[in-house]
Amino acid sequence: MGGGNVIIAYKTLKLPALEKYKMNSMVAIVNQVRNGKSAMPAFRGRLSDREIQDVAAYVLLKADIGW
């Protein structure tokens, strides 16, 4: 979806939103993917640590280049 969010439109994966919600680091994104929060489920146990790291790296890369 190009970094968009169909559930909560203003909480996107675009860089300004990641910065606003302090989610613009590997540590923050890994924590969110691993443990979940609010409507986002936890992926601990469903994804390996390496896969979670890869998701975080992908999100940051795509956000940096504007999706």
mmCIF file of the N, C-alpha and C atoms, coordinates in Angstrom:
data_MODEL
# 
_entry.id   MODEL 
# 
loop_
_atom_site.group_PDB 
_atom_site.id 
_atom_site.type_symbol 
_atom_site.label_atom_id 
_atom_site.label_alt_id 
_atom_site.label_comp_id 
_atom_site.label_asym_id 
_atom_site.label_entity_id 
_atom_site.label_seq_id 
_atom_site.pdbx_PDB_ins_code 
_atom_site.Cartn_x 
_atom_site.Cartn_y 
_atom_site.Cartn_z 
_atom_site.occupancy 
_atom_site.B_iso_or_equiv 
_atom_site.pdbx_formal_charge 
_atom_site.auth_seq_id 
_atom_site.auth_comp_id 
_atom_site.auth_asym_id 
_atom_site.auth_atom_id 
_atom_site.pdbx_PDB_model_num 
ATOM 1   N N  . MET A 1 1  ? 0.813  -1.197  0.000  1.00 0.00 ? 1  MET A N  1 
ATOM 2   C CA . MET A 1 1  ? 0.000  0.000   0.000  1.00 0.00 ? 1  MET A CA 1 
ATOM 3   C C  . MET A 1 1  ? 0.852  1.254   0.000  1.00 0.00 ? 1  MET A C  1 
ATOM 4   N N  . GLY A 1 2  ? 2.095  1.150   -0.328 1.00 0.00 ? 2  GLY A N  1 
ATOM 5   C CA . GLY A 1 2  ? 2.924  2.342   -0.388 1.00 0.00 ? 2  GLY A CA 1 
ATOM 6   C C  . GLY A 1 2  ? 3.119  3.037   0.943  1.00 0.00 ? 2  GLY A C  1 
ATOM 7   N N  . GLY A 1 3  ? 3.139  2.256   2.018  1.00 0.00 ? 3  GLY A N  1 
ATOM 8   C CA . GLY A 1 3  ? 3.347  2.823   3.340  1.00 0.00 ? 3  GLY A CA 1 
ATOM 9   C C  . GLY A 1 3  ? 2.082  3.355   3.989  1.00 0.00 ? 3  GLY A C  1 
ATOM 10  N N  . GLY A 1 4  ? 0.929  3.187   3.312  1.00 0.00 ? 4  GLY A N  1 
ATOM 11  C CA . GLY A 1 4  ? -0.337 3.673   3.848  1.00 0.00 ? 4  GLY A CA 1 
ATOM 12  C C  . GLY A 1 4  ? -0.913 2.732   4.898  1.00 0.00 ? 4  GLY A C  1 
ATOM 13  N N  . ASN A 1 5  ? -2.038 3.128   5.454  1.00 0.00 ? 5  ASN A N  1 
ATOM 14  C CA . ASN A 1 5  ? -2.693 2.344   6.495  1.00 0.00 ? 5  ASN A CA 1 
ATOM 15  C C  . ASN A 1 5  ? -4.195 2.430   6.272  1.00 0.00 ? 5  ASN A C  1 
ATOM 16  N N  . VAL A 1 6  ? -4.837 1.315   5.965  1.00 0.00 ? 6  VAL A N  1 
ATOM 17  C CA . VAL A 1 6  ? -6.275 1.326   5.695  1.00 0.00 ? 6  VAL A CA 1 
ATOM 18  C C  . VAL A 1 6  ? -7.105 1.332   6.971  1.00 0.00 ? 6  VAL A C  1 
ATOM 19  N N  . ILE A 1 7  ? -6.513 1.012   8.096  1.00 0.00 ? 7  ILE A N  1 
ATOM 20  C CA . ILE A 1 7  ? -7.252 0.969   9.355  1.00 0.00 ? 7  ILE A CA 1 
ATOM 21  C C  . ILE A 1 7  ? -7.191 2.316   10.077 1.00 0.00 ? 7  ILE A C  1 
ATOM 22  N N  . ILE A 1 8  ? -5.990 2.872   10.223 1.00 0.00 ? 8  ILE A N  1 
ATOM 23  C CA . ILE A 1 8  ? -5.816 4.177   10.873 1.00 0.00 ? 8  ILE A CA 1 
ATOM 24  C C  . ILE A 1 8  ? -5.009 5.038   9.898  1.00 0.00 ? 8  ILE A C  1 
ATOM 25  N N  . ALA A 1 9  ? -5.713 5.813   9.096  1.00 0.00 ? 9  ALA A N  1 
ATOM 26  C CA . ALA A 1 9  ? -5.110 6.516   7.958  1.00 0.00 ? 9  ALA A CA 1 
ATOM 27  C C  . ALA A 1 9  ? -3.917 7.392   8.325  1.00 0.00 ? 9  ALA A C  1 
ATOM 28  N N  . TYR A 1 10 ? -3.920 8.023   9.472  1.00 0.00 ? 10 TYR A N  1 
ATOM 29  C CA . TYR A 1 10 ? -2.830 8.932   9.819  1.00 0.00 ? 10 TYR A CA 1 
ATOM 30  C C  . TYR A 1 10 ? -1.606 8.213   10.385 1.00 0.00 ? 10 TYR A C  1 
ATOM 31  N N  . LYS A 1 11 ? -1.722 6.939   10.710 1.00 0.00 ? 11 LYS A N  1 
ATOM 32  C CA . LYS A 1 11 ? -0.575 6.171   11.199 1.00 0.00 ? 11 LYS A CA 1 
ATOM 33  C C  . LYS A 1 11 ? -0.026 5.333   10.049 1.00 0.00 ? 11 LYS A C  1 
ATOM 34  N N  . THR A 1 12 ? 0.809  5.958   9.270  1.00 0.00 ? 12 THR A N  1 
ATOM 35  C CA . THR A 1 12 ? 1.384  5.304   8.100  1.00 0.00 ? 12 THR A CA 1 
ATOM 36  C C  . THR A 1 12 ? 2.807  4.849   8.395  1.00 0.00 ? 12 THR A C  1 
ATOM 37  N N  . LEU A 1 13 ? 3.427  4.265   7.402  1.00 0.00 ? 13 LEU A N  1 
ATOM 38  C CA . LEU A 1 13 ? 4.834  3.884   7.507  1.00 0.00 ? 13 LEU A CA 1 
ATOM 39  C C  . LEU A 1 13 ? 5.710  4.875   6.755  1.00 0.00 ? 13 LEU A C  1 
ATOM 40  N N  . LYS A 1 14 ? 5.169  6.050   6.491  1.00 0.00 ? 14 LYS A N  1 
ATOM 41  C CA . LYS A 1 14 ? 5.943  7.094   5.835  1.00 0.00 ? 14 LYS A CA 1 
ATOM 42  C C  . LYS A 1 14 ? 6.796  7.798   6.885  1.00 0.00 ? 14 LYS A C  1 
ATOM 43  N N  . LEU A 1 15 ? 7.930  8.318   6.453  1.00 0.00 ? 15 LEU A N  1 
ATOM 44  C CA . LEU A 1 15 ? 8.925  8.849   7.375  1.00 0.00 ? 15 LEU A CA 1 
ATOM 45  C C  . LEU A 1 15 ? 8.380  9.900   8.352  1.00 0.00 ? 15 LEU A C  1 
ATOM 46  N N  . PRO A 1 16 ? 7.588  10.872  7.917  1.00 0.00 ? 16 PRO A N  1 
ATOM 47  C CA . PRO A 1 16 ? 7.076  11.844  8.892  1.00 0.00 ? 16 PRO A CA 1 
ATOM 48  C C  . PRO A 1 16 ? 6.265  11.192  10.020 1.00 0.00 ? 16 PRO A C  1 
ATOM 49  N N  . ALA A 1 17 ? 5.453  10.202  9.684  1.00 0.00 ? 17 ALA A N  1 
ATOM 50  C CA . ALA A 1 17 ? 4.663  9.510   10.714 1.00 0.00 ? 17 ALA A CA 1 
ATOM 51  C C  . ALA A 1 17 ? 5.565  8.672   11.614 1.00 0.00 ? 17 ALA A C  1 
ATOM 52  N N  . LEU A 1 18 ? 6.541  7.982   11.038 1.00 0.00 ? 18 LEU A N  1 
ATOM 53  C CA . LEU A 1 18 ? 7.462  7.200   11.855 1.00 0.00 ? 18 LEU A CA 1 
ATOM 54  C C  . LEU A 1 18 ? 8.206  8.105   12.835 1.00 0.00 ? 18 LEU A C  1 
ATOM 55  N N  . GLU A 1 19 ? 8.621  9.266   12.363 1.00 0.00 ? 19 GLU A N  1 
ATOM 56  C CA . GLU A 1 19 ? 9.315  10.212  13.241 1.00 0.00 ? 19 GLU A CA 1 
ATOM 57  C C  . GLU A 1 19 ? 8.377  10.734  14.329 1.00 0.00 ? 19 GLU A C  1 
ATOM 58  N N  . LYS A 1 20 ? 7.163  11.106  13.943 1.00 0.00 ? 20 LYS A N  1 
ATOM 59  C CA . LYS A 1 20 ? 6.193  11.648  14.903 1.00 0.00 ? 20 LYS A CA 1 
ATOM 60  C C  . LYS A 1 20 ? 5.922  10.675  16.042 1.00 0.00 ? 20 LYS A C  1 
ATOM 61  N N  . TYR A 1 21 ? 5.785  9.395   15.709 1.00 0.00 ? 21 TYR A N  1 
ATOM 62  C CA . TYR A 1 21 ? 5.459  8.382   16.716 1.00 0.00 ? 21 TYR A CA 1 
ATOM 63  C C  . TYR A 1 21 ? 6.698  7.664   17.259 1.00 0.00 ? 21 TYR A C  1 
ATOM 64  N N  . LYS A 1 22 ? 7.882  8.235   16.978 1.00 0.00 ? 22 LYS A N  1 
ATOM 65  C CA . LYS A 1 22 ? 9.163  7.686   17.462 1.00 0.00 ? 22 LYS A CA 1 
ATOM 66  C C  . LYS A 1 22 ? 9.357  6.216   17.069 1.00 0.00 ? 22 LYS A C  1 
ATOM 67  N N  . MET A 1 23 ? 9.001  5.929   15.819 1.00 0.00 ? 23 MET A N  1 
ATOM 68  C CA . MET A 1 23 ? 9.140  4.580   15.278 1.00 0.00 ? 23 MET A CA 1 
ATOM 69  C C  . MET A 1 23 ? 10.158 4.558   14.143 1.00 0.00 ? 23 MET A C  1 
ATOM 70  N N  . ASN A 1 24 ? 11.072 5.506   14.126 1.00 0.00 ? 24 ASN A N  1 
ATOM 71  C CA . ASN A 1 24 ? 12.020 5.636   13.024 1.00 0.00 ? 24 ASN A CA 1 
ATOM 72  C C  . ASN A 1 24 ? 13.392 5.051   13.356 1.00 0.00 ? 24 ASN A C  1 
ATOM 73  N N  . SER A 1 25 ? 13.387 3.919   14.057 1.00 0.00 ? 25 SER A N  1 
ATOM 74  C CA . SER A 1 25 ? 14.644 3.233   14.350 1.00 0.00 ? 25 SER A CA 1 
ATOM 75  C C  . SER A 1 25 ? 14.421 1.727   14.281 1.00 0.00 ? 25 SER A C  1 
ATOM 76  N N  . MET A 1 26 ? 15.497 1.012   14.059 1.00 0.00 ? 26 MET A N  1 
ATOM 77  C CA . MET A 1 26 ? 15.419 -0.454  14.029 1.00 0.00 ? 26 MET A CA 1 
ATOM 78  C C  . MET A 1 26 ? 14.877 -0.979  15.354 1.00 0.00 ? 26 MET A C  1 
ATOM 79  N N  . VAL A 1 27 ? 15.369 -0.440  16.458 1.00 0.00 ? 27 VAL A N  1 
ATOM 80  C CA . VAL A 1 27 ? 14.970 -0.916  17.787 1.00 0.00 ? 27 VAL A CA 1 
ATOM 81  C C  . VAL A 1 27 ? 13.461 -0.767  17.969 1.00 0.00 ? 27 VAL A C  1 
ATOM 82  N N  . ALA A 1 28 ? 12.927 0.399   17.625 1.00 0.00 ? 28 ALA A N  1 
ATOM 83  C CA . ALA A 1 28 ? 11.497 0.653   17.815 1.00 0.00 ? 28 ALA A CA 1 
ATOM 84  C C  . ALA A 1 28 ? 10.641 -0.255  16.935 1.00 0.00 ? 28 ALA A C  1 
ATOM 85  N N  . ILE A 1 29 ? 11.023 -0.399  15.678 1.00 0.00 ? 29 ILE A N  1 
ATOM 86  C CA . ILE A 1 29 ? 10.226 -1.220  14.768 1.00 0.00 ? 29 ILE A CA 1 
ATOM 87  C C  . ILE A 1 29 ? 10.322 -2.691  15.140 1.00 0.00 ? 29 ILE A C  1 
ATOM 88  N N  . VAL A 1 30 ? 11.502 -3.165  15.462 1.00 0.00 ? 30 VAL A N  1 
ATOM 89  C CA . VAL A 1 30 ? 11.665 -4.558  15.889 1.00 0.00 ? 30 VAL A CA 1 
ATOM 90  C C  . VAL A 1 30 ? 10.791 -4.832  17.106 1.00 0.00 ? 30 VAL A C  1 
ATOM 91  N N  . ASN A 1 31 ? 10.804 -3.930  18.062 1.00 0.00 ? 31 ASN A N  1 
ATOM 92  C CA . ASN A 1 31 ? 9.982  -4.097  19.262 1.00 0.00 ? 31 ASN A CA 1 
ATOM 93  C C  . ASN A 1 31 ? 8.496  -4.168  18.905 1.00 0.00 ? 31 ASN A C  1 
ATOM 94  N N  . GLN A 1 32 ? 8.049  -3.290  18.020 1.00 0.00 ? 32 GLN A N  1 
ATOM 95  C CA . GLN A 1 32 ? 6.649  -3.259  17.614 1.00 0.00 ? 32 GLN A CA 1 
ATOM 96  C C  . GLN A 1 32 ? 6.253  -4.542  16.885 1.00 0.00 ? 32 GLN A C  1 
ATOM 97  N N  . VAL A 1 33 ? 7.083  -4.991  15.968 1.00 0.00 ? 33 VAL A N  1 
ATOM 98  C CA . VAL A 1 33 ? 6.772  -6.215  15.220 1.00 0.00 ? 33 VAL A CA 1 
ATOM 99  C C  . VAL A 1 33 ? 6.801  -7.424  16.156 1.00 0.00 ? 33 VAL A C  1 
ATOM 100 N N  . ARG A 1 34 ? 7.789  -7.478  17.003 1.00 0.00 ? 34 ARG A N  1 
ATOM 101 C CA . ARG A 1 34 ? 7.942  -8.608  17.912 1.00 0.00 ? 34 ARG A CA 1 
ATOM 102 C C  . ARG A 1 34 ? 6.787  -8.688  18.921 1.00 0.00 ? 34 ARG A C  1 
ATOM 103 N N  . ASN A 1 35 ? 6.430  -7.567  19.524 1.00 0.00 ? 35 ASN A N  1 
ATOM 104 C CA . ASN A 1 35 ? 5.480  -7.564  20.638 1.00 0.00 ? 35 ASN A CA 1 
ATOM 105 C C  . ASN A 1 35 ? 4.080  -7.073  20.298 1.00 0.00 ? 35 ASN A C  1 
ATOM 106 N N  . GLY A 1 36 ? 3.915  -6.450  19.137 1.00 0.00 ? 36 GLY A N  1 
ATOM 107 C CA . GLY A 1 36 ? 2.617  -5.905  18.763 1.00 0.00 ? 36 GLY A CA 1 
ATOM 108 C C  . GLY A 1 36 ? 2.242  -4.711  19.619 1.00 0.00 ? 36 GLY A C  1 
ATOM 109 N N  . LYS A 1 37 ? 1.126  -4.079  19.264 1.00 0.00 ? 37 LYS A N  1 
ATOM 110 C CA . LYS A 1 37 ? 0.615  -2.949  20.037 1.00 0.00 ? 37 LYS A CA 1 
ATOM 111 C C  . LYS A 1 37 ? -0.726 -2.553  19.435 1.00 0.00 ? 37 LYS A C  1 
ATOM 112 N N  . SER A 1 38 ? -1.687 -2.310  20.279 1.00 0.00 ? 38 SER A N  1 
ATOM 113 C CA . SER A 1 38 ? -3.033 -1.917  19.849 1.00 0.00 ? 38 SER A CA 1 
ATOM 114 C C  . SER A 1 38 ? -3.563 -2.924  18.824 1.00 0.00 ? 38 SER A C  1 
ATOM 115 N N  . ALA A 1 39 ? -3.892 -2.447  17.620 1.00 0.00 ? 39 ALA A N  1 
ATOM 116 C CA . ALA A 1 39 ? -4.482 -3.325  16.595 1.00 0.00 ? 39 ALA A CA 1 
ATOM 117 C C  . ALA A 1 39 ? -3.457 -4.241  15.927 1.00 0.00 ? 39 ALA A C  1 
ATOM 118 N N  . MET A 1 40 ? -2.171 -3.949  16.101 1.00 0.00 ? 40 MET A N  1 
ATOM 119 C CA . MET A 1 40 ? -1.142 -4.774  15.454 1.00 0.00 ? 40 MET A CA 1 
ATOM 120 C C  . MET A 1 40 ? -0.811 -5.977  16.321 1.00 0.00 ? 40 MET A C  1 
ATOM 121 N N  . PRO A 1 41 ? -0.939 -7.165  15.756 1.00 0.00 ? 41 PRO A N  1 
ATOM 122 C CA . PRO A 1 41 ? -0.614 -8.361  16.535 1.00 0.00 ? 41 PRO A CA 1 
ATOM 123 C C  . PRO A 1 41 ? 0.899  -8.538  16.706 1.00 0.00 ? 41 PRO A C  1 
ATOM 124 N N  . ALA A 1 42 ? 1.269  -9.308  17.701 1.00 0.00 ? 42 ALA A N  1 
ATOM 125 C CA . ALA A 1 42 ? 2.670  -9.657  17.917 1.00 0.00 ? 42 ALA A CA 1 
ATOM 126 C C  . ALA A 1 42 ? 3.071  -10.754 16.929 1.00 0.00 ? 42 ALA A C  1 
ATOM 127 N N  . PHE A 1 43 ? 4.277  -10.655 16.406 1.00 0.00 ? 43 PHE A N  1 
ATOM 128 C CA . PHE A 1 43 ? 4.774  -11.672 15.480 1.00 0.00 ? 43 PHE A CA 1 
ATOM 129 C C  . PHE A 1 43 ? 5.871  -12.531 16.098 1.00 0.00 ? 43 PHE A C  1 
ATOM 130 N N  . ARG A 1 44 ? 6.153  -12.336 17.396 1.00 0.00 ? 44 ARG A N  1 
ATOM 131 C CA . ARG A 1 44 ? 7.108  -13.199 18.091 1.00 0.00 ? 44 ARG A CA 1 
ATOM 132 C C  . ARG A 1 44 ? 6.569  -14.627 18.013 1.00 0.00 ? 44 ARG A C  1 
ATOM 133 N N  . GLY A 1 45 ? 7.411  -15.549 17.634 1.00 0.00 ? 45 GLY A N  1 
ATOM 134 C CA . GLY A 1 45 ? 6.997  -16.935 17.524 1.00 0.00 ? 45 GLY A CA 1 
ATOM 135 C C  . GLY A 1 45 ? 6.459  -17.289 16.149 1.00 0.00 ? 45 GLY A C  1 
ATOM 136 N N  . ARG A 1 46 ? 6.007  -16.286 15.401 1.00 0.00 ? 46 ARG A N  1 
ATOM 137 C CA . ARG A 1 46 ? 5.539  -16.531 14.031 1.00 0.00 ? 46 ARG A CA 1 
ATOM 138 C C  . ARG A 1 46 ? 6.614  -16.179 13.022 1.00 0.00 ? 46 ARG A C  1 
ATOM 139 N N  . LEU A 1 47 ? 7.450  -15.208 13.373 1.00 0.00 ? 47 LEU A N  1 
ATOM 140 C CA . LEU A 1 47 ? 8.586  -14.835 12.543 1.00 0.00 ? 47 LEU A CA 1 
ATOM 141 C C  . LEU A 1 47 ? 9.855  -15.051 13.359 1.00 0.00 ? 47 LEU A C  1 
ATOM 142 N N  . SER A 1 48 ? 10.918 -15.442 12.694 1.00 0.00 ? 48 SER A N  1 
ATOM 143 C CA . SER A 1 48 ? 12.202 -15.586 13.380 1.00 0.00 ? 48 SER A CA 1 
ATOM 144 C C  . SER A 1 48 ? 12.763 -14.197 13.688 1.00 0.00 ? 48 SER A C  1 
ATOM 145 N N  . ASP A 1 49 ? 13.755 -14.140 14.562 1.00 0.00 ? 49 ASP A N  1 
ATOM 146 C CA . ASP A 1 49 ? 14.394 -12.861 14.865 1.00 0.00 ? 49 ASP A CA 1 
ATOM 147 C C  . ASP A 1 49 ? 14.961 -12.233 13.597 1.00 0.00 ? 49 ASP A C  1 
ATOM 148 N N  . ARG A 1 50 ? 15.526 -13.052 12.746 1.00 0.00 ? 50 ARG A N  1 
ATOM 149 C CA . ARG A 1 50 ? 16.088 -12.551 11.476 1.00 0.00 ? 50 ARG A CA 1 
ATOM 150 C C  . ARG A 1 50 ? 14.987 -11.971 10.592 1.00 0.00 ? 50 ARG A C  1 
ATOM 151 N N  . GLU A 1 51 ? 13.854 -12.633 10.503 1.00 0.00 ? 51 GLU A N  1 
ATOM 152 C CA . GLU A 1 51 ? 12.748 -12.128 9.693  1.00 0.00 ? 51 GLU A CA 1 
ATOM 153 C C  . GLU A 1 51 ? 12.215 -10.807 10.252 1.00 0.00 ? 51 GLU A C  1 
ATOM 154 N N  . ILE A 1 52 ? 12.143 -10.691 11.558 1.00 0.00 ? 52 ILE A N  1 
ATOM 155 C CA . ILE A 1 52 ? 11.693 -9.441  12.182 1.00 0.00 ? 52 ILE A CA 1 
ATOM 156 C C  . ILE A 1 52 ? 12.681 -8.321  11.879 1.00 0.00 ? 52 ILE A C  1 
ATOM 157 N N  . GLN A 1 53 ? 13.966 -8.614  11.955 1.00 0.00 ? 53 GLN A N  1 
ATOM 158 C CA . GLN A 1 53 ? 14.998 -7.622  11.597 1.00 0.00 ? 53 GLN A CA 1 
ATOM 159 C C  . GLN A 1 53 ? 14.842 -7.202  10.135 1.00 0.00 ? 53 GLN A C  1 
ATOM 160 N N  . ASP A 1 54 ? 14.572 -8.166  9.268  1.00 0.00 ? 54 ASP A N  1 
ATOM 161 C CA . ASP A 1 54 ? 14.395 -7.868  7.843  1.00 0.00 ? 54 ASP A CA 1 
ATOM 162 C C  . ASP A 1 54 ? 13.179 -6.977  7.607  1.00 0.00 ? 54 ASP A C  1 
ATOM 163 N N  . VAL A 1 55 ? 12.094 -7.213  8.314  1.00 0.00 ? 55 VAL A N  1 
ATOM 164 C CA . VAL A 1 55 ? 10.900 -6.370  8.202  1.00 0.00 ? 55 VAL A CA 1 
ATOM 165 C C  . VAL A 1 55 ? 11.244 -4.940  8.611  1.00 0.00 ? 55 VAL A C  1 
ATOM 166 N N  . ALA A 1 56 ? 11.922 -4.786  9.732  1.00 0.00 ? 56 ALA A N  1 
ATOM 167 C CA . ALA A 1 56 ? 12.293 -3.453  10.210 1.00 0.00 ? 56 ALA A CA 1 
ATOM 168 C C  . ALA A 1 56 ? 13.194 -2.739  9.212  1.00 0.00 ? 56 ALA A C  1 
ATOM 169 N N  . ALA A 1 57 ? 14.174 -3.442  8.686  1.00 0.00 ? 57 ALA A N  1 
ATOM 170 C CA . ALA A 1 57 ? 15.086 -2.847  7.709  1.00 0.00 ? 57 ALA A CA 1 
ATOM 171 C C  . ALA A 1 57 ? 14.332 -2.426  6.455  1.00 0.00 ? 57 ALA A C  1 
ATOM 172 N N  . TYR A 1 58 ? 13.397 -3.248  6.007  1.00 0.00 ? 58 TYR A N  1 
ATOM 173 C CA . TYR A 1 58 ? 12.592 -2.934  4.822  1.00 0.00 ? 58 TYR A CA 1 
ATOM 174 C C  . TYR A 1 58 ? 11.752 -1.680  5.056  1.00 0.00 ? 58 TYR A C  1 
ATOM 175 N N  . VAL A 1 59 ? 11.088 -1.599  6.188  1.00 0.00 ? 59 VAL A N  1 
ATOM 176 C CA . VAL A 1 59 ? 10.251 -0.434  6.507  1.00 0.00 ? 59 VAL A CA 1 
ATOM 177 C C  . VAL A 1 59 ? 11.102 0.839   6.500  1.00 0.00 ? 59 VAL A C  1 
ATOM 178 N N  . LEU A 1 60 ? 12.254 0.806   7.154  1.00 0.00 ? 60 LEU A N  1 
ATOM 179 C CA . LEU A 1 60 ? 13.106 1.992   7.204  1.00 0.00 ? 60 LEU A CA 1 
ATOM 180 C C  . LEU A 1 60 ? 13.644 2.363   5.833  1.00 0.00 ? 60 LEU A C  1 
ATOM 181 N N  . LEU A 1 61 ? 14.051 1.382   5.049  1.00 0.00 ? 61 LEU A N  1 
ATOM 182 C CA . LEU A 1 61 ? 14.550 1.653   3.701  1.00 0.00 ? 61 LEU A CA 1 
ATOM 183 C C  . LEU A 1 61 ? 13.467 2.306   2.853  1.00 0.00 ? 61 LEU A C  1 
ATOM 184 N N  . LYS A 1 62 ? 12.284 1.707   2.842  1.00 0.00 ? 62 LYS A N  1 
ATOM 185 C CA . LYS A 1 62 ? 11.196 2.235   2.034  1.00 0.00 ? 62 LYS A CA 1 
ATOM 186 C C  . LYS A 1 62 ? 10.765 3.625   2.508  1.00 0.00 ? 62 LYS A C  1 
ATOM 187 N N  . ALA A 1 63 ? 10.733 3.845   3.808  1.00 0.00 ? 63 ALA A N  1 
ATOM 188 C CA . ALA A 1 63 ? 10.372 5.161   4.339  1.00 0.00 ? 63 ALA A CA 1 
ATOM 189 C C  . ALA A 1 63 ? 11.406 6.206   3.911  1.00 0.00 ? 63 ALA A C  1 
ATOM 190 N N  . ASP A 1 64 ? 12.674 5.837   3.956  1.00 0.00 ? 64 ASP A N  1 
ATOM 191 C CA . ASP A 1 64 ? 13.746 6.766   3.592  1.00 0.00 ? 64 ASP A CA 1 
ATOM 192 C C  . ASP A 1 64 ? 13.669 7.194   2.119  1.00 0.00 ? 64 ASP A C  1 
ATOM 193 N N  . ILE A 1 65 ? 13.201 6.293   1.251  1.00 0.00 ? 65 ILE A N  1 
ATOM 194 C CA . ILE A 1 65 ? 13.132 6.638   -0.176 1.00 0.00 ? 65 ILE A CA 1 
ATOM 195 C C  . ILE A 1 65 ? 11.731 7.072   -0.604 1.00 0.00 ? 65 ILE A C  1 
ATOM 196 N N  . GLY A 1 66 ? 10.824 7.202   0.355  1.00 0.00 ? 66 GLY A N  1 
ATOM 197 C CA . GLY A 1 66 ? 9.504  7.737   0.058  1.00 0.00 ? 66 GLY A CA 1 
ATOM 198 C C  . GLY A 1 66 ? 8.480  6.749   -0.447 1.00 0.00 ? 66 GLY A C  1 
ATOM 199 N N  . TRP A 1 67 ? 8.707  5.474   -0.181 1.00 0.00 ? 67 TRP A N  1 
ATOM 200 C CA . TRP A 1 67 ? 7.785  4.410   -0.600 1.00 0.00 ? 67 TRP A CA 1 
ATOM 201 C C  . TRP A 1 67 ? 7.570  4.501   -2.077 1.00 0.00 ? 67 TRP A C  1 
# 
